[in-house]
């Protein structure tokens, strides 16, 4: 996924698996890596 593709994504679709900071860094990174995911255990 290119940087221009990522810039059209909405954080609201990703907030469940990554922080806003991580989302911004992933979108700004000019690479094809998958986003980092961070899960919180809410049991």
mmJSON file of the N, C-alpha and C atoms, coordinates in Angstrom:
{"data_MODEL":{"atom_site":{
"group_PDB":["ATOM","ATOM","ATOM","ATOM","ATOM","ATOM","ATOM","ATOM","ATOM","ATOM","ATOM","ATOM","ATOM","ATOM","ATOM","ATOM","ATOM","ATOM","ATOM","ATOM","ATOM","ATOM","ATOM","ATOM","ATOM","ATOM","ATOM","ATOM","ATOM","ATOM","ATOM","ATOM","ATOM","ATOM","ATOM","ATOM","ATOM","ATOM","ATOM","ATOM","ATOM","ATOM","ATOM","ATOM","ATOM","ATOM","ATOM","ATOM","ATOM","ATOM","ATOM","ATOM","ATOM","ATOM","ATOM","ATOM","ATOM","ATOM","ATOM","ATOM","ATOM","ATOM","ATOM","ATOM","ATOM","ATOM","ATOM","ATOM","ATOM","ATOM","ATOM","ATOM","ATOM","ATOM","ATOM","ATOM","ATOM","ATOM","ATOM","ATOM","ATOM","ATOM","ATOM","ATOM","ATOM","ATOM","ATOM","ATOM","ATOM","ATOM","ATOM","ATOM","ATOM","ATOM","ATOM","ATOM","ATOM","ATOM","ATOM","ATOM","ATOM","ATOM","ATOM","ATOM","ATOM","ATOM","ATOM","ATOM","ATOM","ATOM","ATOM","ATOM","ATOM","ATOM","ATOM","ATOM","ATOM","ATOM","ATOM","ATOM","ATOM","ATOM","ATOM","ATOM","ATOM","ATOM","ATOM","ATOM","ATOM"],
"id":[1,2,3,4,5,6,7,8,9,10,11,12,13,14,15,16,17,18,19,20,21,22,23,24,25,26,27,28,29,30,31,32,33,34,35,36,37,38,39,40,41,42,43,44,45,46,47,48,49,50,51,52,53,54,55,56,57,58,59,60,61,62,63,64,65,66,67,68,69,70,71,72,73,74,75,76,77,78,79,80,81,82,83,84,85,86,87,88,89,90,91,92,93,94,95,96,97,98,99,100,101,102,103,104,105,106,107,108,109,110,111,112,113,114,115,116,117,118,119,120,121,122,123,124,125,126,127,128,129],
"type_symbol":["N","C","C","N","C","C","N","C","C","N","C","C","N","C","C","N","C","C","N","C","C","N","C","C","N","C","C","N","C","C","N","C","C","N","C","C","N","C","C","N","C","C","N","C","C","N","C","C","N","C","C","N","C","C","N","C","C","N","C","C","N","C","C","N","C","C","N","C","C","N","C","C","N","C","C","N","C","C","N","C","C","N","C","C","N","C","C","N","C","C","N","C","C","N","C","C","N","C","C","N","C","C","N","C","C","N","C","C","N","C","C","N","C","C","N","C","C","N","C","C","N","C","C","N","C","C","N","C","C"],
"label_atom_id":["N","CA","C","N","CA","C","N","CA","C","N","CA","C","N","CA","C","N","CA","C","N","CA","C","N","CA","C","N","CA","C","N","CA","C","N","CA","C","N","CA","C","N","CA","C","N","CA","C","N","CA","C","N","CA","C","N","CA","C","N","CA","C","N","CA","C","N","CA","C","N","CA","C","N","CA","C","N","CA","C","N","CA","C","N","CA","C","N","CA","C","N","CA","C","N","CA","C","N","CA","C","N","CA","C","N","CA","C","N","CA","C","N","CA","C","N","CA","C","N","CA","C","N","CA","C","N","CA","C","N","CA","C","N","CA","C","N","CA","C","N","CA","C","N","CA","C","N","CA","C"],
"label_alt_id":[null,null,null,null,null,null,null,null,null,null,null,null,null,null,null,null,null,null,null,null,null,null,null,null,null,null,null,null,null,null,null,null,null,null,null,null,null,null,null,null,null,null,null,null,null,null,null,null,null,null,null,null,null,null,null,null,null,null,null,null,null,null,null,null,null,null,null,null,null,null,null,null,null,null,null,null,null,null,null,null,null,null,null,null,null,null,null,null,null,null,null,null,null,null,null,null,null,null,null,null,null,null,null,null,null,null,null,null,null,null,null,null,null,null,null,null,null,null,null,null,null,null,null,null,null,null,null,null,null],
"label_comp_id":["UNK","UNK","UNK","UNK","UNK","UNK","UNK","UNK","UNK","UNK","UNK","UNK","UNK","UNK","UNK","UNK","UNK","UNK","UNK","UNK","UNK","UNK","UNK","UNK","UNK","UNK","UNK","UNK","UNK","UNK","UNK","UNK","UNK","UNK","UNK","UNK","UNK","UNK","UNK","UNK","UNK","UNK","UNK","UNK","UNK","UNK","UNK","UNK","UNK","UNK","UNK","UNK","UNK","UNK","UNK","UNK","UNK","UNK","UNK","UNK","UNK","UNK","UNK","UNK","UNK","UNK","UNK","UNK","UNK","UNK","UNK","UNK","UNK","UNK","UNK","UNK","UNK","UNK","UNK","UNK","UNK","UNK","UNK","UNK","UNK","UNK","UNK","UNK","UNK","UNK","UNK","UNK","UNK","UNK","UNK","UNK","UNK","UNK","UNK","UNK","UNK","UNK","UNK","UNK","UNK","UNK","UNK","UNK","UNK","UNK","UNK","UNK","UNK","UNK","UNK","UNK","UNK","UNK","UNK","UNK","UNK","UNK","UNK","UNK","UNK","UNK","UNK","UNK","UNK"],
"label_asym_id":["A","A","A","A","A","A","A","A","A","A","A","A","A","A","A","A","A","A","A","A","A","A","A","A","A","A","A","A","A","A","A","A","A","A","A","A","A","A","A","A","A","A","A","A","A","A","A","A","A","A","A","A","A","A","A","A","A","A","A","A","A","A","A","A","A","A","A","A","A","A","A","A","A","A","A","A","A","A","A","A","A","A","A","A","A","A","A","A","A","A","A","A","A","A","A","A","A","A","A","A","A","A","A","A","A","A","A","A","A","A","A","A","A","A","A","A","A","A","A","A","A","A","A","A","A","A","A","A","A"],
"label_entity_id":["1","1","1","1","1","1","1","1","1","1","1","1","1","1","1","1","1","1","1","1","1","1","1","1","1","1","1","1","1","1","1","1","1","1","1","1","1","1","1","1","1","1","1","1","1","1","1","1","1","1","1","1","1","1","1","1","1","1","1","1","1","1","1","1","1","1","1","1","1","1","1","1","1","1","1","1","1","1","1","1","1","1","1","1","1","1","1","1","1","1","1","1","1","1","1","1","1","1","1","1","1","1","1","1","1","1","1","1","1","1","1","1","1","1","1","1","1","1","1","1","1","1","1","1","1","1","1","1","1"],
"label_seq_id":[1,1,1,2,2,2,3,3,3,4,4,4,5,5,5,6,6,6,7,7,7,8,8,8,9,9,9,10,10,10,11,11,11,12,12,12,13,13,13,14,14,14,15,15,15,16,16,16,17,17,17,18,18,18,19,19,19,20,20,20,21,21,21,22,22,22,23,23,23,24,24,24,25,25,25,26,26,26,27,27,27,28,28,28,29,29,29,30,30,30,31,31,31,32,32,32,33,33,33,34,34,34,35,35,35,36,36,36,37,37,37,38,38,38,39,39,39,40,40,40,41,41,41,42,42,42,43,43,43],
"pdbx_PDB_ins_code":[null,null,null,null,null,null,null,null,null,null,null,null,null,null,null,null,null,null,null,null,null,null,null,null,null,null,null,null,null,null,null,null,null,null,null,null,null,null,null,null,null,null,null,null,null,null,null,null,null,null,null,null,null,null,null,null,null,null,null,null,null,null,null,null,null,null,null,null,null,null,null,null,null,null,null,null,null,null,null,null,null,null,null,null,null,null,null,null,null,null,null,null,null,null,null,null,null,null,null,null,null,null,null,null,null,null,null,null,null,null,null,null,null,null,null,null,null,null,null,null,null,null,null,null,null,null,null,null,null],
"Cartn_x":[0.855,0.0,0.893,0.695,1.556,1.127,1.984,1.687,0.414,0.22,-0.99,-2.236,-2.108,-3.237,-3.566,-2.519,-2.735,-3.339,-3.024,-3.541,-5.047,-5.622,-7.066,-7.807,-7.072,-7.701,-8.164,-9.123,-9.624,-9.193,-8.748,-8.316,-9.471,-10.689,-11.837,-11.974,-11.385,-11.418,-10.305,-9.367,-8.197,-8.017,-8.859,-8.633,-8.675,-9.378,-9.509,-8.201,-7.29,-6.078,-4.792,-4.874,-3.645,-3.927,-2.943,-3.106,-3.033,-3.527,-3.481,-2.044,-1.146,0.268,0.821,0.516,0.989,0.377,-0.9,-1.577,-0.933,-0.672,-0.055,1.338,2.114,3.461,3.408,2.433,2.295,1.9,0.976,0.54,1.674,2.426,3.508,4.705,4.867,6.005,5.809,6.824,6.729,7.21,6.444,6.811,5.541,5.734,4.596,4.344,4.859,4.702,3.272,2.923,1.625,1.662,0.505,0.497,0.819,1.434,1.669,0.357,0.11,-1.131,-0.807,-1.651,-1.486,-2.841,-2.913,-4.174,-4.121,-5.236,-5.329,-6.269,-5.875,-6.681,-7.739,-8.983,-10.058,-10.987,-10.417,-11.234,-11.578],
"Cartn_y":[-1.181,0.0,1.234,2.096,3.273,4.363,5.354,6.462,7.178,7.377,8.062,7.229,5.898,5.031,5.157,5.164,5.233,6.562,7.64,8.947,9.064,8.16,8.2,7.365,6.679,5.875,6.753,6.249,6.987,6.285,7.079,6.503,5.77,6.216,5.578,4.109,3.708,2.303,1.486,2.158,1.479,1.696,2.533,2.886,1.676,0.618,-0.565,-1.334,-1.149,-1.968,-1.159,0.169,0.947,2.344,2.908,4.249,5.277,6.465,7.53,7.832,7.836,8.092,7.045,5.763,4.698,4.825,5.196,5.343,6.452,7.591,8.722,8.338,7.669,7.259,6.271,5.362,4.392,5.077,6.02,6.732,7.584,8.231,9.108,8.328,7.095,6.287,5.934,6.166,5.905,4.496,3.512,2.122,1.279,0.009,-0.885,-1.818,-1.472,-2.357,-2.371,-3.471,-3.566,-2.678,-2.191,-1.348,-2.17,-1.52,-2.184,-2.23,-3.317,-3.429,-3.497,-2.886,-2.928,-3.239,-4.378,-4.799,-4.567,-4.156,-4.036,-5.119,-5.796,-6.884,-6.287,-6.354,-5.704,-6.731,-7.741,-8.764,-8.355],
"Cartn_z":[0.0,0.0,0.0,-0.957,-1.071,-0.104,0.044,0.958,0.533,-0.762,-1.219,-0.93,-1.021,-0.669,0.81,1.635,3.079,3.494,2.795,3.176,2.957,2.183,1.975,3.016,3.886,4.926,6.074,6.811,7.97,9.244,10.227,11.502,12.178,11.968,12.627,12.253,11.139,10.744,11.396,12.039,12.597,14.091,14.709,16.109,17.042,16.65,17.508,17.612,16.663,16.695,16.78,16.728,16.818,17.357,18.003,18.552,17.419,17.688,16.684,16.298,17.268,16.989,16.02,16.284,15.402,14.016,13.958,12.672,11.846,12.471,11.762,11.261,12.115,11.711,10.556,10.576,9.494,8.192,8.258,7.058,6.491,7.371,6.921,6.403,6.834,6.384,4.914,4.13,2.695,2.399,2.885,2.652,2.523,2.266,2.049,3.22,4.386,5.525,6.044,6.647,7.306,8.553,8.97,10.182,11.414,12.371,13.654,14.402,15.075,15.84,17.315,18.106,19.554,20.159,20.787,21.383,22.897,23.438,24.878,25.38,26.412,26.963,27.87,27.436,28.179,28.824,29.443,30.101,31.495],
"occupancy":[1.0,1.0,1.0,1.0,1.0,1.0,1.0,1.0,1.0,1.0,1.0,1.0,1.0,1.0,1.0,1.0,1.0,1.0,1.0,1.0,1.0,1.0,1.0,1.0,1.0,1.0,1.0,1.0,1.0,1.0,1.0,1.0,1.0,1.0,1.0,1.0,1.0,1.0,1.0,1.0,1.0,1.0,1.0,1.0,1.0,1.0,1.0,1.0,1.0,1.0,1.0,1.0,1.0,1.0,1.0,1.0,1.0,1.0,1.0,1.0,1.0,1.0,1.0,1.0,1.0,1.0,1.0,1.0,1.0,1.0,1.0,1.0,1.0,1.0,1.0,1.0,1.0,1.0,1.0,1.0,1.0,1.0,1.0,1.0,1.0,1.0,1.0,1.0,1.0,1.0,1.0,1.0,1.0,1.0,1.0,1.0,1.0,1.0,1.0,1.0,1.0,1.0,1.0,1.0,1.0,1.0,1.0,1.0,1.0,1.0,1.0,1.0,1.0,1.0,1.0,1.0,1.0,1.0,1.0,1.0,1.0,1.0,1.0,1.0,1.0,1.0,1.0,1.0,1.0],
"B_iso_or_equiv":[0.0,0.0,0.0,0.0,0.0,0.0,0.0,0.0,0.0,0.0,0.0,0.0,0.0,0.0,0.0,0.0,0.0,0.0,0.0,0.0,0.0,0.0,0.0,0.0,0.0,0.0,0.0,0.0,0.0,0.0,0.0,0.0,0.0,0.0,0.0,0.0,0.0,0.0,0.0,0.0,0.0,0.0,0.0,0.0,0.0,0.0,0.0,0.0,0.0,0.0,0.0,0.0,0.0,0.0,0.0,0.0,0.0,0.0,0.0,0.0,0.0,0.0,0.0,0.0,0.0,0.0,0.0,0.0,0.0,0.0,0.0,0.0,0.0,0.0,0.0,0.0,0.0,0.0,0.0,0.0,0.0,0.0,0.0,0.0,0.0,0.0,0.0,0.0,0.0,0.0,0.0,0.0,0.0,0.0,0.0,0.0,0.0,0.0,0.0,0.0,0.0,0.0,0.0,0.0,0.0,0.0,0.0,0.0,0.0,0.0,0.0,0.0,0.0,0.0,0.0,0.0,0.0,0.0,0.0,0.0,0.0,0.0,0.0,0.0,0.0,0.0,0.0,0.0,0.0],
"pdbx_formal_charge":[null,null,null,null,null,null,null,null,null,null,null,null,null,null,null,null,null,null,null,null,null,null,null,null,null,null,null,null,null,null,null,null,null,null,null,null,null,null,null,null,null,null,null,null,null,null,null,null,null,null,null,null,null,null,null,null,null,null,null,null,null,null,null,null,null,null,null,null,null,null,null,null,null,null,null,null,null,null,null,null,null,null,null,null,null,null,null,null,null,null,null,null,null,null,null,null,null,null,null,null,null,null,null,null,null,null,null,null,null,null,null,null,null,null,null,null,null,null,null,null,null,null,null,null,null,null,null,null,null],
"auth_seq_id":[1,1,1,2,2,2,3,3,3,4,4,4,5,5,5,6,6,6,7,7,7,8,8,8,9,9,9,10,10,10,11,11,11,12,12,12,13,13,13,14,14,14,15,15,15,16,16,16,17,17,17,18,18,18,19,19,19,20,20,20,21,21,21,22,22,22,23,23,23,24,24,24,25,25,25,26,26,26,27,27,27,28,28,28,29,29,29,30,30,30,31,31,31,32,32,32,33,33,33,34,34,34,35,35,35,36,36,36,37,37,37,38,38,38,39,39,39,40,40,40,41,41,41,42,42,42,43,43,43],
"auth_comp_id":["UNK","UNK","UNK","UNK","UNK","UNK","UNK","UNK","UNK","UNK","UNK","UNK","UNK","UNK","UNK","UNK","UNK","UNK","UNK","UNK","UNK","UNK","UNK","UNK","UNK","UNK","UNK","UNK","UNK","UNK","UNK","UNK","UNK","UNK","UNK","UNK","UNK","UNK","UNK","UNK","UNK","UNK","UNK","UNK","UNK","UNK","UNK","UNK","UNK","UNK","UNK","UNK","UNK","UNK","UNK","UNK","UNK","UNK","UNK","UNK","UNK","UNK","UNK","UNK","UNK","UNK","UNK","UNK","UNK","UNK","UNK","UNK","UNK","UNK","UNK","UNK","UNK","UNK","UNK","UNK","UNK","UNK","UNK","UNK","UNK","UNK","UNK","UNK","UNK","UNK","UNK","UNK","UNK","UNK","UNK","UNK","UNK","UNK","UNK","UNK","UNK","UNK","UNK","UNK","UNK","UNK","UNK","UNK","UNK","UNK","UNK","UNK","UNK","UNK","UNK","UNK","UNK","UNK","UNK","UNK","UNK","UNK","UNK","UNK","UNK","UNK","UNK","UNK","UNK"],
"auth_asym_id":["A","A","A","A","A","A","A","A","A","A","A","A","A","A","A","A","A","A","A","A","A","A","A","A","A","A","A","A","A","A","A","A","A","A","A","A","A","A","A","A","A","A","A","A","A","A","A","A","A","A","A","A","A","A","A","A","A","A","A","A","A","A","A","A","A","A","A","A","A","A","A","A","A","A","A","A","A","A","A","A","A","A","A","A","A","A","A","A","A","A","A","A","A","A","A","A","A","A","A","A","A","A","A","A","A","A","A","A","A","A","A","A","A","A","A","A","A","A","A","A","A","A","A","A","A","A","A","A","A"],
"auth_atom_id":["N","CA","C","N","CA","C","N","CA","C","N","CA","C","N","CA","C","N","CA","C","N","CA","C","N","CA","C","N","CA","C","N","CA","C","N","CA","C","N","CA","C","N","CA","C","N","CA","C","N","CA","C","N","CA","C","N","CA","C","N","CA","C","N","CA","C","N","CA","C","N","CA","C","N","CA","C","N","CA","C","N","CA","C","N","CA","C","N","CA","C","N","CA","C","N","CA","C","N","CA","C","N","CA","C","N","CA","C","N","CA","C","N","CA","C","N","CA","C","N","CA","C","N","CA","C","N","CA","C","N","CA","C","N","CA","C","N","CA","C","N","CA","C","N","CA","C","N","CA","C"],
"pdbx_PDB_model_num":[1,1,1,1,1,1,1,1,1,1,1,1,1,1,1,1,1,1,1,1,1,1,1,1,1,1,1,1,1,1,1,1,1,1,1,1,1,1,1,1,1,1,1,1,1,1,1,1,1,1,1,1,1,1,1,1,1,1,1,1,1,1,1,1,1,1,1,1,1,1,1,1,1,1,1,1,1,1,1,1,1,1,1,1,1,1,1,1,1,1,1,1,1,1,1,1,1,1,1,1,1,1,1,1,1,1,1,1,1,1,1,1,1,1,1,1,1,1,1,1,1,1,1,1,1,1,1,1,1]
}}}
